[in-house]
Structure formats: structure tokens, C-alpha cells
């Protein structure tokens, strides 16, 4: 599964890399929302994918914090 591979790649990253990825995902979500509001977004399902990826990143960050 695609999401399982993505999760494994997230778990292999450090906390700093996860934070960088979280920031870039939030920027992408902002841009997608802006495009959607101006009717320039072709693939509206991408908004949901990015939101789920943000949740996955936050979950891995919480897991790493709990381990430490």
C-alpha cells in the first residue's frame, strides 16, 4: 500500500526532517485551498490527500515524542 510505504519513510526521518515536511505540507495545503477558492484547482482530491499526510506526519512526531 502507498500509505504504508509513506509511513515507513516518515518513521525513518529525524524530528527536524519531520518538522520541515510538516511545514511544507501545510504550505501546500494553503496553496491548494487558495487555488480551490479561485476555481483553478483541477484535482480537488489532492486537498484530502495532503490533509491526511499532515495527520500522518503529526502522528509520527507524537510517537517519537512519546518514545523519548
N, C-alpha and C positions, 0 to 999 in steps of 0.2 A: 504494500500500500504506500501511496505517496506521502501521506501524513506521517506514517511511522518512520519513514526514512528522514523526513524533515525533523521529526522529534529527536531521532538519534543524532543527527548533525548538531542540533541545538544543545543536547546534553554533552557533547564533546567540546563545547566552547567555554571560555572563561566568562566570569561575571562581567568584565569590561566589554568583551565582544558581544555579550547578550544585550547589554545596555545600549550599545551602538546600534545593534539590529533593531531593538525596540524603538529607538528614536527614528530610524529610517522608515520603519513600518508605519509609525504614526504620521510621518510626513507624507508617505504615500497615500494613507487613508484620507488625510486632509485634501490632497490634490484630487483624489477620486471623487470626494464629496463635492468639491468645487466644480469639477467637470460635470458631475451629475446635475448640479443646480443650474448650470448654463447649457444643458442639453448637448454636451459634447462627448459624453461617455457612451461608448459603444457596448462594452461588456459590463453590464451592471452587476453581474455575479461576482466580479472581482472585488467589490466592496465587502461582501460577506467573507470571501477568502482571506482578505487582509485582516479583517476583524478577528477571525478565528486564529490566524497566525499570531496576532498580538496577544491573544489569550494564551496560546501555547508558549510564547516566549515568557510571559509573566508567570506561568505555571512553573517553568523550568527554573526561573530566577528564585521563586519561592521554595522550590525543592532544594536548591543549592544553599539557600539561606538557612533552611531547617537542618541540613547536614552539618553546617559549620557551628 
